[in-house]
Amino acid sequence: MRSIADMGGMQGFGPVNRADDDTRFKEEWEAKTFAVNLLSLAAGCFNIDESRYSMERMPPVDYLNTSYFEHWLYSLEDLLTTKGVFTRQELEARIAELVAKEADNAA
Amino acid sequence: MLPKEMVAVAIATGAPTLRAIGTLPKFKLGDVIKTTNDNVSAHTRLPGYARDKRGTIVAYEGAHVFPDAHSIGLGERPDHLYRVRFESETLWGKGSDGPGAVYLNLWESYLKVGDLS
């Protein structure tokens, strides 16, 4: 599909910043997102083309405002819920649980 | 499902997509092709900037899983894959920054015989 991810030849974004070519993970959640994605592929939960197609269907404004690994996280959540590995409700409950735990630790 | 001991190998090299196919490739090296111009709603490996453009077949890569079908649950549907050369001027016209070319690996379903004017 001619999605927001199909950016080749699009203009107005300025030059590519090659100074930021460090490919190491910057945050722990990025490494975890990478690992869970690869293991989900290996386990046959979804295939690489479904993963790319999912990212392409991310709302365009969100796509432009988020980082590379946020795109991965978006497709991971999308595919694992639509394929029935867990439900959207289970995902939201787990997020709420972790947020509460973090608030407790900060207090 | 990938066996546990193969996970590190798959991460390092990618999962192979080369498949057997029952048909012969339609194009040969040096053939001039024109890409399709279809607004497909699935995932596709033909970028928008290379739609409806003339290019030259420079290599045959074998038959591979067809991403467009595979992205929407239609199975692997292997299709012949070629490396295609597009001249800069064909893609960018007067906005081209000089002589040069873009090479894309494209599936046969994206290609038509190119000598149609």
Backbone of each chain as ProteinMPNN parsed JSONL, in Angstrom:
{"seq_chain_A": "MRSIADMGGMQGFGPVNRADDDTRFKEEWEAKTFAVNLLSLAAGCFNIDESRYSMERMPPVDYLNTSYFEHWLYSLEDLLTTKGVFTRQELEARIAELVAKEADNAA", "coords_chain_A": {"N_chain_A": [[0.837, -1.196, 0.0], [0.301, 2.328, -0.527], [1.543, 3.797, 1.775], [2.265, 5.865, 4.701], [4.728, 4.929, 5.39], [5.994, 4.512, 3.031], [8.183, 6.244, 2.003], [10.131, 6.906, 0.174], [11.652, 9.22, -1.977], [10.03, 11.242, -1.127], [9.706, 14.661, -0.169], [11.004, 17.398, 1.908], [11.716, 16.697, 4.476], [14.212, 17.347, 5.244], [17.841, 16.87, 5.411], [19.251, 13.499, 5.687], [20.217, 12.507, 8.859], [23.276, 11.518, 9.422], [24.929, 11.487, 11.566], [23.801, 10.255, 13.646], [24.078, 7.429, 13.606], [24.398, 5.303, 15.298], [23.601, 2.106, 16.101], [23.031, 0.771, 18.395], [20.89, -0.335, 21.141], [18.995, 2.186, 22.761], [17.372, 2.338, 24.916], [16.086, 0.145, 27.479], [13.554, -0.945, 26.921], [13.513, -0.986, 24.171], [15.264, -3.045, 23.429], [13.854, -5.167, 24.534], [11.496, -5.056, 23.038], [12.479, -5.664, 20.517], [13.431, -8.279, 21.009], [11.057, -9.706, 21.776], [9.559, -9.416, 19.461], [11.133, -10.774, 17.497], [11.148, -13.355, 18.607], [8.431, -13.918, 18.575], [8.002, -14.047, 15.844], [9.64, -16.244, 15.278], [8.25, -18.176, 16.682], [6.071, -18.422, 15.146], [3.83, -16.807, 15.436], [3.118, -14.697, 13.834], [3.954, -13.504, 10.486], [6.831, -11.968, 8.795], [5.959, -10.261, 6.762], [3.346, -9.691, 7.455], [3.933, -8.276, 9.711], [5.265, -5.993, 8.706], [3.154, -4.965, 7.172], [1.323, -4.361, 9.154], [2.652, -2.231, 10.505], [2.55, -0.355, 8.468], [-0.068, 0.349, 8.508], [-0.351, 1.922, 10.686], [-1.679, 4.845, 12.288], [-1.05, 7.674, 10.276], [-0.09, 10.19, 11.363], [0.726, 9.449, 13.925], [2.684, 7.623, 13.196], [4.688, 9.281, 12.097], [5.418, 10.722, 14.328], [6.688, 9.011, 16.063], [9.292, 6.719, 17.181], [11.59, 4.411, 15.566], [11.592, 1.86, 16.972], [9.2, 2.145, 18.331], [7.41, 1.822, 16.287], [7.765, -0.877, 15.839], [6.826, -1.86, 18.271], [4.162, -1.063, 18.159], [3.184, -2.686, 16.004], [3.634, -5.181, 17.067], [1.902, -5.271, 19.321], [-0.505, -4.911, 17.963], [-0.597, -7.214, 16.25], [-0.312, -9.414, 18.039], [-2.608, -9.151, 19.549], [-4.683, -9.181, 17.583], [-4.252, -11.715, 16.544], [-4.935, -13.224, 18.642], [-3.25, -13.997, 20.76], [-3.063, -12.618, 23.163], [-5.578, -10.575, 24.805], [-6.776, -7.246, 24.068], [-7.79, -6.128, 26.39], [-6.426, -7.599, 28.366], [-3.842, -6.71, 27.84], [-4.087, -3.955, 28.436], [-4.754, -4.136, 31.157], [-2.397, -5.179, 32.189], [-0.62, -3.091, 31.623], [-1.726, -1.103, 33.306], [-1.256, -2.292, 35.759], [1.567, -2.283, 35.857], [2.03, 0.472, 35.785], [0.906, 1.233, 38.233], [2.608, -0.118, 39.964], [5.007, 1.189, 39.446], [4.36, 3.75, 40.38], [4.081, 3.183, 43.096], [6.709, 2.473, 43.712], [7.937, 4.916, 43.312], [6.836, 6.413, 45.31]], "CA_chain_A": [[0.0, 0.0, 0.0], [1.026, 3.594, -0.59], [1.343, 4.276, 3.144], [3.213, 6.866, 5.196], [6.043, 4.279, 5.467], [6.533, 4.484, 1.667], [8.655, 7.638, 1.976], [11.175, 7.133, -0.832], [11.383, 10.294, -2.927], [9.222, 12.3, -0.509], [10.587, 15.796, 0.138], [10.629, 18.31, 2.988], [12.13, 16.204, 5.793], [15.587, 17.752, 5.512], [18.825, 15.826, 5.101], [19.359, 12.351, 6.597], [21.236, 12.79, 9.868], [24.172, 10.367, 9.52], [25.685, 11.56, 12.822], [23.096, 9.421, 14.618], [24.036, 6.091, 13.015], [24.646, 4.302, 16.33], [22.454, 1.201, 16.045], [22.806, 0.083, 19.683], [19.647, 0.033, 21.824], [19.155, 3.356, 23.618], [16.557, 2.091, 26.112], [15.875, -1.283, 27.7], [12.314, -1.391, 26.266], [13.797, -1.23, 22.753], [15.842, -4.396, 23.355], [12.771, -6.125, 24.82], [10.588, -5.038, 21.888], [13.198, -6.406, 19.475], [13.464, -9.704, 21.376], [9.709, -10.312, 21.735], [9.172, -9.451, 18.057], [11.854, -11.861, 16.826], [10.702, -14.643, 19.15], [7.061, -14.136, 18.092], [8.177, -14.5, 14.458], [10.194, -17.607, 15.334], [7.211, -19.069, 17.208], [5.017, -18.52, 14.137], [2.635, -16.015, 15.809], [2.826, -13.911, 12.625], [5.134, -13.51, 9.61], [7.487, -10.668, 8.616], [5.176, -9.402, 5.868], [2.217, -9.208, 8.262], [4.513, -7.288, 10.627], [5.461, -4.755, 7.937], [1.835, -4.46, 6.78], [0.751, -3.763, 10.364], [3.291, -0.92, 10.716], [2.089, 0.563, 7.422], [-1.431, 0.781, 8.816], [-0.323, 2.79, 11.854], [-2.165, 6.174, 11.887], [0.112, 8.387, 9.72], [0.463, 11.221, 12.26], [1.448, 8.705, 14.966], [3.876, 7.035, 12.567], [5.719, 10.316, 11.947], [5.802, 11.258, 15.641], [7.245, 7.968, 16.916], [10.601, 6.218, 16.773], [11.67, 3.116, 14.875], [11.14, 0.74, 17.797], [7.779, 2.332, 18.644], [6.687, 1.188, 15.171], [7.823, -2.316, 16.117], [5.947, -2.135, 19.418], [2.796, -0.916, 17.658], [2.794, -3.869, 15.215], [3.651, -6.319, 17.995], [0.64, -5.235, 20.078], [-1.579, -5.101, 16.989], [-0.67, -8.595, 15.755], [-0.532, -10.393, 19.114], [-4.022, -9.08, 19.958], [-5.585, -9.649, 16.511], [-4.056, -13.166, 16.362], [-5.507, -13.904, 19.796], [-2.264, -14.46, 21.758], [-3.689, -12.034, 24.347], [-6.614, -9.622, 24.409], [-6.526, -5.824, 24.31], [-8.113, -5.916, 27.82], [-5.296, -8.149, 29.136], [-2.709, -5.803, 27.627], [-4.348, -2.73, 29.19], [-4.694, -4.477, 32.585], [-0.973, -5.343, 32.531], [-0.043, -1.736, 31.611], [-2.206, -0.444, 34.526], [-0.549, -2.953, 36.865], [2.955, -1.791, 35.865], [1.981, 1.895, 36.122], [0.659, 1.29, 39.686], [3.843, -0.59, 40.609], [5.985, 2.269, 39.298], [3.922, 4.825, 41.283], [4.415, 2.694, 44.443], [8.169, 2.562, 43.868], [8.318, 6.335, 43.361], [6.336, 7.008, 46.559]], "C_chain_A": [[0.873, 1.247, 0.0], [0.831, 4.299, 0.751], [2.363, 5.353, 3.497], [4.623, 6.268, 5.294], [6.742, 4.261, 4.108], [7.074, 5.878, 1.339], [9.698, 7.944, 0.911], [10.787, 8.229, -1.809], [10.534, 11.421, -2.375], [10.165, 13.423, -0.059], [10.117, 16.571, 1.365], [11.043, 17.852, 4.377], [13.554, 16.634, 6.159], [16.543, 16.602, 5.24], [18.782, 14.678, 6.114], [20.502, 12.634, 7.57], [22.121, 11.566, 10.102], [25.0, 10.374, 10.797], [25.077, 10.616, 13.862], [22.97, 7.983, 14.106], [24.328, 4.971, 14.018], [23.419, 3.387, 16.421], [22.215, 0.457, 17.366], [21.486, 0.535, 20.313], [19.914, 1.205, 22.76], [18.411, 3.168, 24.934], [16.323, 0.591, 26.232], [14.617, -1.791, 26.974], [12.528, -1.668, 24.776], [14.345, -2.647, 22.56], [14.754, -5.445, 23.573], [11.793, -6.217, 23.652], [11.186, -5.856, 20.734], [13.123, -7.911, 19.754], [12.092, -10.359, 21.242], [9.227, -10.421, 20.282], [9.813, -10.637, 17.328], [11.374, -13.225, 17.305], [9.264, -14.954, 18.713], [7.074, -14.605, 16.638], [8.632, -15.959, 14.442], [9.14, -18.607, 15.798], [6.042, -19.21, 16.224], [3.738, -17.769, 14.497], [2.166, -15.156, 14.633], [4.055, -13.988, 11.734], [5.636, -12.081, 9.368], [6.666, -9.714, 7.742], [3.926, -8.865, 6.569], [2.702, -8.104, 9.212], [4.706, -5.94, 9.915], [4.116, -4.116, 7.564], [1.155, -3.784, 7.975], [1.328, -2.366, 10.619], [2.79, 0.104, 9.708], [0.688, 1.101, 7.697], [-1.516, 1.6, 10.097], [-0.876, 4.164, 11.428], [-0.975, 7.056, 11.47], [0.728, 9.429, 10.655], [1.254, 10.551, 13.39], [2.755, 8.139, 14.415], [5.015, 8.058, 12.507], [6.241, 10.822, 13.291], [6.47, 10.232, 16.551], [8.529, 7.409, 16.321], [10.476, 4.848, 16.104], [11.113, 1.978, 15.732], [9.714, 0.921, 18.316], [6.919, 1.761, 17.521], [6.643, -0.324, 15.386], [6.842, -2.682, 17.231], [4.474, -2.062, 18.995], [2.347, -2.194, 16.93], [2.751, -5.115, 16.097], [2.331, -6.402, 18.767], [-0.545, -5.521, 19.149], [-1.721, -6.579, 16.624], [-0.94, -9.605, 16.872], [-1.971, -10.326, 19.634], [-4.938, -9.601, 18.837], [-5.442, -11.155, 16.268], [-4.529, -13.95, 17.596], [-4.51, -14.463, 20.808], [-2.637, -13.887, 23.132], [-4.708, -10.993, 23.884], [-6.151, -8.196, 24.706], [-6.76, -5.496, 25.798], [-6.964, -6.422, 28.703], [-4.077, -7.24, 29.038], [-2.891, -4.544, 28.476], [-4.276, -2.968, 30.7], [-3.237, -4.58, 33.041], [-0.273, -3.969, 32.569], [-0.435, -1.018, 32.913], [-1.474, -0.99, 35.756], [0.883, -2.406, 36.999], [3.028, -0.308, 36.237], [1.81, 2.047, 37.645], [1.922, 0.908, 40.457], [4.912, 0.515, 40.588], [5.661, 3.426, 40.252], [4.264, 4.459, 42.736], [5.906, 2.854, 44.719], [8.638, 3.999, 44.01], [7.92, 6.967, 44.69], [7.274, 6.728, 47.752]], "O_chain_A": [[2.016, 1.232, 0.457], [0.069, 5.26, 0.86], [3.218, 5.703, 2.683], [5.607, 7.007, 5.284], [7.948, 4.023, 4.036], [6.51, 6.599, 0.516], [10.108, 9.093, 0.751], [9.712, 8.178, -2.406], [10.328, 12.435, -3.041], [11.286, 13.161, 0.377], [8.978, 16.421, 1.808], [10.758, 18.536, 5.36], [14.042, 16.326, 7.246], [16.123, 15.5, 4.886], [18.338, 14.854, 7.249], [21.615, 12.959, 7.157], [21.769, 10.681, 10.882], [25.694, 9.402, 11.095], [25.736, 10.226, 14.826], [21.892, 7.391, 14.162], [24.489, 3.816, 13.625], [22.329, 3.838, 16.775], [21.317, -0.379, 17.457], [21.018, 1.644, 20.058], [20.921, 1.229, 23.466], [18.772, 3.766, 25.948], [16.354, -0.141, 25.243], [14.599, -2.916, 26.473], [11.819, -2.481, 24.184], [13.938, -3.359, 21.641], [14.722, -6.473, 22.898], [11.318, -7.3, 23.31], [10.492, -6.628, 20.072], [12.8, -8.707, 18.873], [11.971, -11.44, 20.665], [8.569, -11.394, 19.914], [9.136, -11.4, 16.639], [11.21, -14.145, 16.504], [8.918, -16.117, 18.504], [6.269, -15.448, 16.242], [8.097, -16.791, 13.709], [9.138, -19.756, 15.357], [5.137, -20.016, 16.439], [2.678, -18.049, 13.937], [0.97, -14.918, 14.461], [5.096, -14.483, 12.165], [4.952, -11.111, 9.693], [6.679, -8.502, 7.959], [3.497, -7.738, 6.318], [1.99, -7.136, 9.48], [4.358, -4.888, 10.451], [3.956, -2.897, 7.628], [0.492, -2.758, 7.82], [0.586, -1.429, 10.913], [2.623, 1.279, 10.034], [0.303, 2.157, 7.195], [-2.609, 1.938, 10.55], [-0.581, 4.615, 10.322], [-0.004, 7.175, 12.217], [1.953, 9.538, 10.728], [2.324, 11.027, 13.768], [3.791, 8.172, 15.078], [6.161, 7.742, 12.826], [7.374, 11.296, 13.382], [6.79, 10.547, 17.697], [8.823, 7.589, 15.14], [9.412, 4.229, 16.085], [10.26, 1.217, 15.274], [9.079, -0.059, 18.705], [5.819, 1.268, 17.772], [5.622, -0.969, 15.147], [6.125, -3.679, 17.144], [3.652, -2.879, 19.41], [1.268, -2.721, 17.201], [1.92, -6.0, 15.888], [1.72, -7.467, 18.855], [-1.46, -6.267, 19.496], [-2.817, -7.135, 16.678], [-1.709, -10.547, 16.681], [-2.501, -11.331, 20.109], [-5.861, -10.37, 19.102], [-6.395, -11.805, 15.838], [-4.525, -15.181, 17.596], [-4.871, -15.307, 21.628], [-2.539, -14.582, 24.143], [-4.705, -10.581, 22.725], [-5.238, -7.982, 25.504], [-6.032, -4.699, 26.389], [-6.577, -5.762, 29.667], [-3.368, -7.025, 30.021], [-1.961, -4.114, 29.158], [-3.795, -2.111, 31.442], [-2.884, -4.13, 34.132], [0.561, -3.718, 33.439], [0.412, -0.396, 33.554], [-1.123, -0.243, 36.669], [1.346, -2.107, 38.1], [3.96, 0.123, 36.916], [2.474, 2.873, 38.271], [2.261, 1.526, 41.466], [5.617, 0.74, 41.572], [6.559, 4.012, 40.856], [4.685, 5.317, 43.513], [6.317, 3.3, 45.79], [9.6, 4.283, 44.723], [8.551, 7.917, 45.155], [6.995, 7.159, 48.871]]}, "seq_chain_B": "MLPKEMVAVAIATGAPTLRAIGTLPKFKLGDVIKTTNDNVSAHTRLPGYARDKRGTIVAYEGAHVFPDAHSIGLGERPDHLYRVRFESETLWGKGSDGPGAVYLNLWESYLKVGDLS", "coords_chain_B": {"N_chain_B": [[7.129, -23.096, 13.301], [10.121, -22.37, 14.925], [12.981, -24.286, 15.787], [14.578, -24.082, 19.012], [17.435, -23.957, 18.978], [17.899, -22.852, 16.521], [17.25, -20.215, 16.566], [19.166, -18.119, 17.06], [20.65, -18.28, 14.697], [18.694, -17.657, 12.791], [18.176, -15.004, 13.488], [20.614, -13.837, 12.908], [20.922, -14.277, 10.126], [18.485, -14.0, 8.881], [15.263, -15.301, 7.922], [15.077, -17.825, 5.485], [13.62, -17.207, 2.237], [13.525, -18.339, -0.185], [11.989, -20.41, -2.597], [10.609, -23.404, -4.157], [9.313, -23.528, -7.522], [6.805, -23.978, -10.055], [6.797, -22.832, -12.562], [8.443, -21.256, -15.405], [10.797, -18.495, -15.389], [9.589, -15.399, -16.662], [11.024, -13.293, -17.696], [14.305, -12.323, -18.976], [17.874, -11.653, -18.485], [18.711, -8.3, -19.236], [16.293, -7.662, -20.411], [13.845, -5.152, -21.032], [11.619, -3.719, -18.829], [8.369, -2.643, -17.597], [7.083, -1.235, -14.689], [4.165, -2.109, -12.737], [1.185, -0.152, -12.035], [-0.501, -0.193, -9.811], [-2.76, 0.562, -7.209], [-2.385, -1.135, -4.57], [-3.864, -2.773, -1.736], [-2.605, -4.315, 0.127], [0.512, -5.179, 1.881], [3.407, -4.266, 0.021], [6.342, -4.692, -2.027], [7.018, -2.997, -3.979], [8.015, 0.174, -4.305], [6.29, 3.347, -4.096], [7.505, 5.373, -5.635], [8.597, 3.992, -7.723], [6.628, 3.01, -9.318], [4.965, 2.299, -12.404], [7.221, 2.686, -14.022], [10.032, 2.506, -16.248], [12.472, -0.049, -16.473], [15.474, -2.127, -16.299], [16.143, -5.591, -16.45], [18.575, -6.97, -14.426], [19.466, -9.115, -12.95], [18.569, -12.472, -11.965], [16.891, -13.757, -9.225], [15.801, -16.104, -8.309], [12.875, -17.975, -7.116], [10.731, -16.552, -4.744], [8.996, -16.207, -1.57], [5.968, -14.473, -1.87], [5.497, -11.275, -0.895], [3.186, -9.586, -0.902], [0.888, -11.276, -0.969], [1.482, -12.875, 1.232], [1.368, -11.084, 3.33], [-1.272, -10.722, 3.916], [-2.42, -13.044, 4.766], [-2.741, -14.954, 2.704], [-1.079, -17.032, 2.177], [2.127, -18.367, 0.968], [2.612, -18.226, -1.833], [4.85, -18.412, -3.933], [6.901, -16.484, -6.18], [8.659, -15.431, -9.125], [11.697, -13.619, -8.688], [13.423, -10.648, -9.442], [16.395, -8.626, -9.975], [16.234, -5.264, -10.619], [17.212, -2.54, -12.6], [16.926, 0.934, -12.405], [17.213, 3.957, -14.073], [18.425, 7.033, -12.736], [17.308, 9.362, -13.852], [14.929, 8.417, -14.895], [13.437, 7.968, -12.615], [13.514, 10.384, -11.15], [13.47, 12.475, -12.911], [14.047, 15.799, -13.992], [14.858, 16.506, -11.517], [16.826, 14.824, -10.758], [20.02, 14.12, -9.277], [22.189, 13.853, -10.959], [24.053, 11.438, -13.025], [23.219, 8.026, -12.413], [21.805, 5.237, -10.609], [19.033, 3.285, -9.382], [18.65, 0.252, -7.743], [16.3, -2.292, -7.516], [14.866, -5.107, -5.903], [12.487, -6.97, -7.381], [9.309, -8.574, -7.649], [7.926, -10.836, -10.115], [5.189, -10.378, -10.607], [4.97, -7.654, -10.382], [5.808, -6.662, -12.746], [5.715, -5.706, -16.212], [5.917, -6.323, -19.782], [8.27, -4.163, -21.235], [8.418, -2.652, -23.607], [6.192, -1.377, -24.466], [4.733, 1.546, -25.587]], "CA_chain_B": [[7.802, -22.904, 14.615], [11.565, -22.53, 14.775], [13.593, -24.911, 16.975], [15.306, -23.143, 19.881], [18.839, -23.802, 18.591], [17.978, -22.139, 15.244], [16.833, -18.816, 16.74], [20.308, -17.219, 16.871], [20.986, -18.337, 13.263], [17.652, -16.913, 12.064], [18.349, -13.573, 13.766], [21.832, -13.377, 12.219], [20.894, -14.391, 8.666], [17.133, -13.835, 8.35], [14.65, -16.585, 7.562], [15.122, -17.947, 4.022], [12.33, -17.081, 1.55], [13.664, -18.996, -1.489], [11.054, -21.527, -2.695], [10.48, -24.087, -5.445], [8.187, -22.999, -8.304], [6.537, -24.843, -11.195], [6.804, -22.1, -13.835], [9.733, -20.669, -15.789], [10.759, -17.028, -15.321], [9.083, -14.774, -17.889], [12.0, -12.322, -18.2], [15.713, -12.709, -18.941], [18.767, -10.52, -18.267], [18.72, -7.317, -20.316], [14.933, -7.292, -20.834], [13.306, -3.883, -20.544], [10.291, -3.941, -18.233], [7.71, -1.469, -17.015], [6.421, -1.678, -13.456], [2.72, -1.896, -12.677], [0.791, 1.11, -11.401], [-1.726, -0.539, -9.087], [-2.923, 0.908, -5.804], [-2.759, -2.362, -3.863], [-4.137, -2.444, -0.336], [-1.739, -5.147, 0.994], [1.92, -4.799, 1.882], [4.041, -4.529, -1.267], [7.763, -4.31, -2.064], [7.219, -2.034, -5.069], [7.787, 1.5, -3.721], [5.474, 4.262, -4.885], [8.294, 6.153, -6.602], [9.02, 3.135, -8.838], [5.459, 2.506, -10.038], [4.778, 2.791, -13.77], [8.526, 3.159, -14.49], [10.77, 1.589, -17.101], [13.74, -0.489, -15.904], [16.132, -3.232, -17.003], [16.441, -6.767, -15.621], [20.026, -7.179, -14.356], [19.766, -10.408, -12.322], [17.438, -13.294, -11.546], [17.203, -14.136, -7.841], [15.073, -17.32, -7.915], [11.485, -17.724, -6.712], [10.656, -16.243, -3.307], [7.693, -15.93, -0.956], [5.432, -13.212, -2.41], [5.095, -10.531, 0.307], [1.843, -9.013, -0.99], [-0.054, -12.316, -0.545], [1.878, -13.353, 2.561], [1.051, -10.061, 4.341], [-2.703, -10.696, 4.226], [-2.907, -14.394, 5.081], [-3.061, -15.762, 1.522], [-0.049, -18.047, 1.989], [3.432, -17.904, 0.459], [2.492, -17.978, -3.278], [6.157, -18.019, -4.481], [6.892, -15.804, -7.482], [10.03, -15.132, -9.575], [12.222, -12.341, -8.197], [14.497, -10.111, -10.281], [16.991, -7.343, -9.622], [15.903, -4.357, -11.722], [17.922, -1.264, -12.563], [16.19, 2.118, -12.87], [18.086, 5.127, -14.189], [18.016, 8.167, -11.89], [16.449, 10.3, -14.557], [13.608, 7.789, -15.041], [12.717, 8.099, -11.345], [13.471, 11.738, -10.58], [13.383, 13.474, -13.969], [14.998, 16.913, -13.919], [15.301, 16.611, -10.127], [17.909, 13.875, -10.536], [21.251, 14.842, -8.948], [23.291, 13.407, -11.823], [23.879, 10.063, -13.487], [23.167, 7.072, -11.311], [20.709, 4.289, -10.772], [18.485, 2.634, -8.196], [18.388, -1.172, -8.0], [15.25, -2.837, -6.645], [14.502, -6.501, -6.1], [11.047, -6.905, -7.629], [8.652, -9.825, -8.034], [7.429, -10.836, -11.491], [3.835, -9.802, -10.684], [5.023, -6.183, -10.451], [6.47, -6.277, -13.997], [5.087, -5.934, -17.518], [6.872, -6.141, -20.872], [8.494, -2.718, -21.152], [8.537, -1.886, -24.849], [4.92, -0.746, -24.819], [4.974, 2.979, -25.404]], "C_chain_B": [[9.28, -23.264, 14.464], [12.134, -23.243, 15.998], [14.506, -23.924, 17.696], [16.742, -22.878, 19.396], [19.004, -23.049, 17.27], [17.694, -20.643, 15.381], [17.981, -17.844, 16.463], [20.697, -17.151, 15.396], [19.988, -17.5, 12.466], [17.796, -15.411, 12.274], [19.543, -13.033, 12.983], [21.652, -13.328, 10.705], [19.526, -14.099, 8.055], [16.584, -15.198, 7.965], [14.651, -16.705, 6.041], [13.732, -17.888, 3.392], [12.364, -17.724, 0.163], [12.771, -20.245, -1.526], [11.123, -22.178, -4.079], [9.27, -23.504, -6.175], [8.03, -23.842, -9.572], [6.561, -24.145, -12.55], [8.191, -21.561, -14.14], [9.654, -19.149, -15.667], [10.406, -16.432, -16.684], [10.131, -13.853, -18.522], [13.419, -12.88, -18.116], [16.577, -11.446, -18.771], [18.766, -9.59, -19.486], [17.336, -6.913, -20.789], [14.525, -5.955, -20.23], [11.888, -4.148, -20.042], [9.663, -2.6, -17.87], [6.974, -1.976, -15.778], [4.924, -1.373, -13.519], [2.42, -0.587, -11.943], [-0.485, 0.896, -10.591], [-1.696, -0.061, -7.641], [-3.353, -0.371, -5.08], [-2.978, -2.025, -2.392], [-3.321, -3.299, 0.63], [-0.363, -4.501, 1.134], [2.467, -5.081, 0.494], [5.483, -4.065, -1.215], [8.053, -3.402, -3.251], [6.947, -0.639, -4.508], [7.0, 2.402, -4.661], [6.266, 4.977, -5.965], [8.707, 5.32, -7.822], [7.838, 2.518, -9.58], [5.401, 3.113, -11.429], [6.085, 3.342, -14.359], [9.227, 2.069, -15.3], [12.109, 1.24, -16.449], [14.286, -1.666, -16.698], [16.427, -4.364, -16.025], [17.963, -6.968, -15.605], [20.397, -8.485, -13.653], [18.47, -11.135, -12.013], [17.789, -13.879, -10.185], [16.537, -15.443, -7.394], [13.647, -16.967, -7.535], [11.435, -17.561, -5.194], [9.205, -16.049, -2.874], [7.221, -14.556, -1.443], [4.832, -12.383, -1.27], [3.661, -10.015, 0.288], [0.792, -10.007, -0.49], [0.19, -12.724, 0.91], [1.465, -12.377, 3.672], [-0.418, -10.076, 4.75], [-3.288, -12.1, 4.357], [-3.285, -15.248, 3.89], [-2.009, -16.835, 1.24], [1.169, -17.487, 1.277], [3.429, -17.547, -1.028], [3.801, -17.545, -3.95], [6.058, -17.469, -5.896], [8.353, -15.493, -7.836], [10.443, -13.725, -9.133], [13.416, -11.911, -9.049], [15.111, -8.872, -9.638], [16.813, -6.436, -10.836], [16.615, -3.024, -11.52], [17.04, -0.155, -13.15], [17.163, 3.278, -12.935], [17.527, 6.262, -13.336], [17.014, 9.068, -12.588], [15.039, 9.747, -14.761], [12.773, 8.022, -13.78], [12.498, 9.541, -10.932], [13.42, 12.837, -11.628], [14.448, 14.545, -13.852], [15.509, 17.106, -12.501], [16.419, 15.642, -9.787], [19.202, 14.625, -10.259], [22.442, 14.315, -9.753], [23.061, 11.983, -12.282], [23.907, 9.107, -12.302], [21.984, 6.166, -11.53], [20.247, 3.783, -9.419], [18.208, 1.187, -8.596], [17.342, -1.652, -7.006], [15.058, -4.313, -6.946], [12.987, -6.569, -6.195], [10.498, -8.249, -8.11], [8.019, -9.685, -9.426], [6.048, -10.195, -11.623], [3.842, -8.277, -10.738], [5.454, -5.707, -11.847], [5.644, -6.618, -15.233], [6.182, -5.805, -18.57], [7.015, -4.642, -21.115], [8.493, -1.958, -22.446], [7.198, -1.346, -25.347], [5.089, 0.746, -24.6], [3.794, 3.639, -24.717]], "O_chain_B": [[9.629, -24.322, 13.942], [11.822, -22.868, 17.128], [15.121, -23.054, 17.08], [17.208, -21.738, 19.398], [20.116, -22.649, 16.924], [17.875, -19.887, 14.427], [17.811, -16.869, 15.732], [21.037, -16.078, 14.897], [20.372, -16.734, 11.582], [17.567, -14.629, 11.352], [19.5, -11.92, 12.46], [22.178, -12.422, 10.058], [19.414, -13.965, 6.836], [17.342, -16.135, 7.714], [14.257, -15.756, 5.364], [12.776, -18.444, 3.933], [11.382, -17.675, -0.578], [12.793, -21.048, -0.593], [11.624, -21.589, -5.037], [8.319, -23.044, -5.544], [9.014, -24.359, -10.1], [6.368, -24.791, -13.58], [9.021, -21.424, -13.241], [8.579, -18.569, -15.822], [10.869, -16.906, -17.721], [10.13, -13.652, -19.736], [13.71, -13.77, -17.317], [16.085, -10.324, -18.895], [18.815, -10.05, -20.626], [17.202, -5.918, -21.501], [14.82, -5.664, -19.07], [11.066, -4.731, -20.749], [10.332, -1.567, -17.84], [6.321, -3.019, -15.818], [4.484, -0.493, -14.259], [3.299, 0.002, -11.314], [-1.425, 1.687, -10.668], [-0.707, -0.263, -6.936], [-4.546, -0.659, -4.985], [-2.358, -1.104, -1.862], [-3.337, -3.043, 1.834], [-0.103, -3.43, 0.587], [2.039, -6.037, -0.152], [5.822, -3.157, -0.457], [9.211, -3.071, -3.505], [5.793, -0.289, -4.259], [7.044, 2.232, -5.88], [5.776, 5.171, -7.077], [9.121, 5.877, -8.84], [8.022, 1.604, -10.384], [5.738, 4.281, -11.624], [6.075, 4.328, -15.095], [9.037, 0.876, -15.065], [12.801, 2.118, -15.934], [13.656, -2.144, -17.642], [16.901, -4.13, -14.913], [18.573, -7.12, -16.664], [21.544, -8.923, -13.753], [17.42, -10.522, -11.823], [18.872, -14.439, -10.012], [16.683, -15.849, -6.241], [13.245, -15.806, -7.616], [12.031, -18.346, -4.457], [8.321, -15.768, -3.684], [7.987, -13.592, -1.43], [3.782, -12.737, -0.734], [2.989, -10.001, 1.319], [-0.083, -9.653, 0.301], [-0.739, -12.894, 1.699], [1.24, -12.785, 4.811], [-0.785, -9.523, 5.787], [-4.47, -12.327, 4.1], [-4.075, -16.181, 4.034], [-2.04, -17.475, 0.188], [1.247, -16.287, 1.011], [4.167, -16.655, -1.445], [3.876, -16.438, -4.484], [5.245, -17.921, -6.702], [9.183, -15.313, -6.945], [9.658, -12.778, -9.193], [14.306, -12.711, -9.338], [14.46, -8.163, -8.871], [17.197, -6.797, -11.948], [16.621, -2.46, -10.426], [16.486, -0.291, -14.241], [17.864, 3.558, -11.963], [16.312, 6.432, -13.226], [16.012, 9.483, -12.007], [14.069, 10.504, -14.796], [11.565, 8.244, -13.856], [11.433, 9.893, -10.424], [13.335, 14.015, -11.279], [15.62, 14.239, -13.637], [16.503, 17.805, -12.3], [16.911, 15.632, -8.659], [19.482, 15.638, -10.9], [23.575, 14.333, -9.272], [22.029, 11.38, -11.985], [24.564, 9.378, -11.297], [21.249, 6.302, -12.508], [20.981, 3.846, -8.433], [17.615, 0.922, -9.641], [17.478, -1.446, -5.801], [15.084, -4.725, -8.106], [12.28, -6.271, -5.232], [11.144, -8.961, -8.878], [7.636, -8.596, -9.855], [5.76, -9.543, -12.626], [2.835, -7.667, -11.098], [5.471, -4.506, -12.114], [4.977, -7.65, -15.301], [7.247, -5.249, -18.299], [6.017, -3.925, -21.193], [8.559, -0.729, -22.427], [7.077, -0.914, -26.494], [5.543, 1.168, -23.536], [3.816, 4.847, -24.478]]}, "name": "protein", "num_of_chains": 2, "seq": "MRSIADMGGMQGFGPVNRADDDTRFKEEWEAKTFAVNLLSLAAGCFNIDESRYSMERMPPVDYLNTSYFEHWLYSLEDLLTTKGVFTRQELEARIAELVAKEADNAAMLPKEMVAVAIATGAPTLRAIGTLPKFKLGDVIKTTNDNVSAHTRLPGYARDKRGTIVAYEGAHVFPDAHSIGLGERPDHLYRVRFESETLWGKGSDGPGAVYLNLWESYLKVGDLS"}
